[in-house]
């Protein structure tokens, strides 16, 4: 049984890797897309703290990555099959017009404002911390501003 499970896992990983290679998409470096000027403009956190904490980038799958900078966390191309999220978002995600090809906003208990966006051949998520005493709805324009900046940078790549 363990051998069969191991072989199945290897086959799945090989198929995912082959699909990514065939797509011809280069690896996305999220911290190159989420530039410091975008963070400075839309970050809802304390700028002094942002300057003390290093940016953190991590690979996601075969061609995506994440970037955490200040109060902003971005994932670019994080889902292998993002179309299922695009076609059937959870019922507490609200459609947002005018952002990319498709976008959905989510209030994560006024702790994070979240935005999921599809634009061209990419999809990405944004999580923006909500400062104490404010609401996710109040920082929604910031998430949209970040998304607009990311879309422009992704198109230029």
C-alpha positions in Angstrom: 0.0 0.0 0.0 2.8 2.4 0.9 4.5 1.8 -2.4 1.4 2.4 -4.3 0.7 5.6 -2.4 4.3 6.8 -2.9 4.1 6.0 -6.7 0.8 7.9 -6.9 2.3 10.9 -5.2 5.3 10.9 -7.5 3.1 10.6 -10.5 1.0 13.6 -9.4 4.0 15.7 -8.7 5.5 14.8 -12.0 2.3 15.6 -13.9 2.1 19.0 -12.1 5.7 19.7 -12.9 5.2 18.7 -16.6 2.1 20.9 -16.9 4.0 23.9 -15.5 6.9 23.3 -17.9 4.6 23.0 -20.8 2.8 26.2 -19.9 6.1 28.0 -20.5 5.5 30.4 -17.7 8.6 31.6 -15.9 8.6 31.6 -12.1 7.0 34.7 -10.7 8.9 36.6 -8.0 6.1 38.2 -6.0 8.5 40.7 -4.2 9.5 42.0 -7.6 5.8 42.6 -8.4 4.9 44.0 -4.9 7.5 46.8 -5.0 8.5 49.0 -2.0 6.7 52.0 -3.6 3.4 50.0 -3.7 3.9 48.9 -0.1 4.7 52.5 1.1 1.6 53.8 -0.7 -1.0 51.2 0.5 0.4 49.6 3.7 -1.9 50.1 6.7 0.7 49.3 9.3 3.3 51.4 11.1 5.9 52.5 8.6 8.6 52.4 11.3 7.9 48.7 11.9 7.8 48.0 8.1 11.3 49.3 7.8 12.5 47.1 10.7 11.1 43.9 9.3 12.7 42.2 6.2 10.5 41.4 3.2 9.9 37.7 2.9 9.4 35.8 -0.3 8.6 32.1 -0.7 8.0 29.9 -3.7 4.6 28.4 -4.2 4.3 25.4 -6.4 6.2 25.4 -9.7 5.7 29.0 -10.9 4.1 31.0 -8.1 5.4 32.8 -5.0 4.3 34.9 -2.1 5.7 38.2 -0.6 5.1 39.5 2.8 6.0 43.1 3.4 4.7 45.2 6.2 0.9 44.6 6.6 0.6 43.3 3.0 0.8 39.6 2.1 0.5 38.7 -1.7 0.4 35.3 -3.4 0.9 35.3 -7.2 -0.3 32.2 -9.1 -0.8 30.2 -5.8 -3.5 27.7 -7.0 -2.9 25.0 -9.6 -6.6 25.0 -10.5 -7.7 28.6 -9.8 -10.7 28.4 -12.1 -12.8 26.5 -9.5 -12.3 29.5 -7.1 -13.1 31.9 -9.9 -16.3 30.2 -10.9 -17.6 29.3 -7.5 -16.2 31.5 -4.7 -17.4 30.9 -1.2 -20.6 32.8 -0.4 -18.9 35.3 1.9 -16.7 36.6 -1.0 -18.2 39.7 -2.7 -17.7 40.4 -6.4 -15.7 43.5 -7.2 -16.1 45.1 -10.6 -13.4 47.0 -12.4 -10.5 45.1 -10.9 -8.8 42.7 -13.3 -10.9 40.2 -15.3 -12.6 38.9 -12.1 -12.1 39.9 -8.4 -13.7 39.0 -5.1 -13.3 40.7 -1.7 -13.6 39.1 1.7 -13.7 40.5 5.2 -11.8 38.2 7.5 -13.4 39.3 10.8 -12.0 42.8 10.4 -8.5 41.4 10.9 -7.7 41.1 7.2 -9.1 42.5 4.1 -8.7 39.9 1.4 -8.9 40.3 -2.4 -8.6 37.4 -5.0 -8.0 38.6 -8.5 -7.7 37.1 -12.0 -6.1 39.2 -14.7 -4.8 37.9 -18.0 -2.9 34.7 -17.4 -2.3 35.3 -13.7 -4.3 35.1 -10.5 -3.3 36.5 -7.1 -4.5 37.1 -3.6 -3.9 40.0 -1.3 -4.3 40.0 2.4 -4.0 43.4 4.1 -4.0 43.8 7.9 -6.8 45.9 9.3 -5.6 48.4 11.9 -7.2 48.3 15.3 -10.4 50.4 15.4 -10.9 50.1 11.6 -12.8 47.7 9.4 -12.0 45.6 6.4 -14.4 47.7 4.4 -12.5 50.9 5.4 -9.2 49.5 3.9 -10.9 47.9 0.9 -9.7 50.8 -1.3 -6.1 50.0 -0.3 -6.5 46.4 -1.4 -8.0 47.6 -4.7 -5.0 50.0 -5.1 -2.6 47.2 -4.5 -4.4 45.0 -7.0 -4.3 47.7 -9.7 -0.6 48.2 -9.2 0.1 44.5 -9.3 -2.0 44.1 -12.5 0.0 46.8 -14.2 3.3 45.3 -13.2 2.2 41.7 -14.2 1.2 43.0 -17.7 4.6 44.6 -18.1 6.4 41.4 -17.4 
